Amino acid sequence: MANNTSAEFDAIIKICRDLFIKKTRDYGTAWRILRPSSITDQIYIKAQRIRTLEDKKVSKVGEDIVGEYIGIINYCVIAMMQLELSADAPQELDPEEVAVNFDAKVNETKELMFAKNHDYGEVWRDMRVSSLTDLILMKILRVKQIEDNDGKTLASEGVKANYQDMINYSVFALIKLGIS
């Protein structure tokens, strides 16, 4: 069976988007209160939980890693939205506006994934899911360091590119787990 990365990516993102929009309708955009460092910490918690579950192979609360990867994707989209919203933007955003913004962030991220797949091939298909988890954790540590440096970098890509990579690694993990 031939791989169709675009269709697999879209299927994963549909699951994430549907949940994101439902939660937006339930909770509004309460996430607007979060500072960038708090969003990064939420992503870190999810990635660290995945790593713990991968190592221990047992969940005491009955939730698997699939939901955590979905959470990483959605928190990364939140982070990218927050980066572009001005400080005086309203706390409560229209759900339709949020959906449009979600789609824009994901489409931009998908384009980046295809550019990188062109250069690297689809080497991620030969990787272990645990390696994708480790790469996400490394990206989180990079973002934390950039945040601690007040966003200044000397030779590195910024936080947005790291969030996009985390989305793509999470999508790859979910594809490898058979979710698409």
Secondary structure by P-SEA (a helix, b strand, c coil): ccccaaaaaaaaaaaaaaaaaaaaaacccccccccaaaaaaaaaaaaaaaaaaaaaccccccccaaaaaaaaaaaaaaaaaaaaccccccccccaaaaaaaaaaaaaaaaaaaaaaaaacccccccccaaaaaaaaaaaaaaaaaaaaacccccccccaaaaaaaaaaaaaaaaaaaccc
